[in-house]
Amino acid sequence: MIGIDAHTHLHDGGFDDQIIEAGRMLGIDLFLCSNIGDFVAHPSIDEVREMNRALVRELDRLPDHLRGYCYVNPRYGRDTMDDLRRNVEEHGMVGVKLWIATLADDPLTDPILEYAAEHRLIVLTHAWRKTVGGFPYESTAEHVARAARRHPGTRFLMAHLGGQADSAINIIREHLNVAVDTSGTIIGTGEVALAVQRLGTDRVVFGSDLPHVDLSVNVGKVLGAGLNEDAADLVFGGTVAGWLEEVRR
């Protein structure tokens, strides 16, 4: 079975080849990647296009190891949709990256989420409940749950276990079209085990948030969660591999 990291990013417009070598040693062979550039909350449409073009270049350079999430700023309407269609239908991207330009349940995301449902894309949605230091349009599990309720045919992957795993898991639990990834520096072994216990092995997938977090640490916290072999196989790539087979371009 191929190991898959469902949550990575480019850094300075590129994907570090050393990560691929580290992944080989750790059993992770495929990386699902987005490019959010210099972490500007509200990039212009030209900036978004260029970020996605940079990702396309890396997808072309590393076809055996990378798959792409199209980064979108929902505030640009038709221009956003044109860029999304181009990157999925012409460049083979397999998902959408929603970050902090809008909340996940903002009506501005509706055309994006409808398109994602039609093409069976993975919608990697940032979500993190913070006590201090949150961004104005930083989604939490509540926003993801509302978006999932409105778009039951869309496949959501809520990043970072929502940032506060215990409450976030409960909030999205009833929405079967929402899975979670294990990325996030404060998310540890206990939270991974809790997510599997409450959501099931088919709704928890491995993600690292590379290059911002060490890959081996992220693998280690999943290995330490006490999963049986079948469950670990699903978390480390089996579930996402099935999703990728369903993507329609």
N, C-alpha and C positions, 0 to 999 in steps of 0.2 A: 504493500500500500504506500502511495506517495504521501509524504508529510506536507501539509499546507499551512502557511502562516497567512491568515486572512486579513491582517491589518498592518501594513507597512507604508512608508512614505519615501519619496525621493528626498535627497539632500543636495542642495545647490544644483538642482537639475539633473542629478544622476543617481544611479543605484550602485552602491559600493560592491565591487566584485568580491571583496573579502567576506561580505555577509553570505554570499553564495557558498563560499568554502566553509564558513562556520556552520551554515545550514546543512551542508553535506555531512559533516561530522555529527550533527545532532539529529539527523533524520528528517530535516525540513528541506524539501527540494523545490517547492513552488511558493512564490510570494505574490500575494494580491496587494497591489500598490496604488496609491494616489499621490498627487503632487499638489500640496497647498502652499508651495512657494515660500515666501518669507513670513507666513503666518499673519497676513493682513486680514482683518475680520471681514472687510467689505471690498474685495478686489474689483477692479473694473472688468468689464467683459473682455477687453483686450488682454488684460493680465491673466484672466481665466483661460482664454484661448491659448496663450503662450505657455501656461503651465501644462495644459493638456498636450500641446505639441511636444513639449519636452518629454512628457511621459511616453508619447508615441515613439519617439526616438529610442527610448530605453526598451520599450516593448519589442521594437524591431531588432535591437542589438542583442537582447537576451530572451529569445522566444521560448526557450526550454525552461525558463525559470521565473518569468514575470507574466502576470495578467493585470489588467488595468481597471481601476475605478475612475470614471469621468468625474472630475471635480466640477461642481455647479454652484453658481450664485443665483438663486431663484429670482432675484430682483430684476433680472433683465429679460424676462418673458420670452418672446419669440427668439431672440438671439441666444438665450440659454438653451432653448429646445433645439435650435439648429446645431449648436455645438455638441449637444448630447447625442443627437441622431448621427452626426458625422463620426463621432468617436466610437459609437457602438456599431453602426452599420458599415462603416468603411475601415475602421481601425481595430475592430474586434474587442473593444472593451466589454467587460463582463458585469459591470456594476456602476453605481453612483456613489459619490462621496458627498454627504451633507455635513457641513461643519457649523460655523457660527454666523453665517450671513443672515439667516432667518431661523426661527424656531421650526422644529420638524413638522409641527402641525399647522403652520401658517398656510392659509389657502394658496399662497404663491407657490407652494411645493406641489399642489395638486396635479398639474400637467406632467411634472417630472415623475411623480409616483404612479400615475396612470400609465405612462410610457414604460416604466419599470415593470409594472404588472404584465403588460402586453408582451414584453420581451424576456420576462422571467429573470430580470437583473437582481443582483444583490444590492440593497441600499444600505451602505455602511453609514450609520448615523451616530455622530458624536453625541454623547450624553454624559453629563457629570454634574451632580448636585454638589455645590460648594457652599461652605459656610461664609467664606470671604473670598474676594478676588474673582468672582464669576464674570463672564462677559455678558453684555446686555442681551444678546440673542443666543445664549448657550442653553441648549435643550437639556431637559431632565427626562427621567423615565416617564413622567406624566405626559410630556409632549409626544414622546414616541408612542405611548399607548393610545393617545387620541388620534395620531396619524394612522396607526395600524387599524384602529376601529373604523376609520373613515375609508381605508383602503385595504380591505381584507384579502385581496388578491396579490398584494405586494409583499415581497420577502424583505423584511428588515433585519439587519444585524446591528444591535445596539452595542456600541463600543464601551469598553472599560467596565463592563457589568454595571453601567450607570453611575459609577463613581462612589456610590454608597450601596454596596451590593445587597445587603439584607432587605432594605426597603424597595430598591429598584426592581429586584427580582419579583417581589410580591406584586408590584404595580403592573408589570407586563405579563405576569404568569398566565392569565386567562386568554391572552392574545397569541394564538398558536402560530401566527405568521411573524412573530418576533423571536429571534434567537439572540444570544449574547456572545461577545468575545471576551477572552480572558486578559486582554491588555490593560495596562495601567500600573503605574509604579506603586500605588498603595494597595493594589489587589494582590492577595496572597493565596497560599494553598487552601486555607479554610474557606475563603470565598468561592474558589473554584469548586470545591467539594459541595458547598451549599447550593451553588447554581445547578450542578448535576442532580442533586437530590430533589430539588424543587421543580426543575424544568424538564429533566430527562436528558439522556446523553445526546439526543439528536438536536437539542436546542442550545448547546454550549460548544463553541468552536475556539480553536487556538488562534490567538492574535498576540502580537508582541508590541506594536507601536514603534517598530524600528524606523529610523536609527536612534531614536531618543532613549530607548531602553535596551539593555543587554539581552541578546537572544537566549543565551544559556540560562539566565535567571528566569526568563519566562517559561522556557521548557521545564526547568526544574520545579517551578511551583505547580505545574500541572502533574508532573510525575509524582510529586509529593502529596497529591490529593487523594491517594488511595483508590484509584479507579481500577477496575478489572481490565483485562486485556481488550475485550470487545469494546468497552466504553472508551478506553484510551484511544483505540483506533478511530472511533468516530470523531472524538474531539480533535485529534491531531490531523485530521484530513478527510476521513471517510464521508462525513456529512457534506463538507464543502465540495468535494469531488462530485457528489451527486447533484448539487446545485449547479455546478459548472456545466454539467451535461445537459441541463435543461435550458440554458441561455439560448435565446433566439435572436438572430441578427438580421 
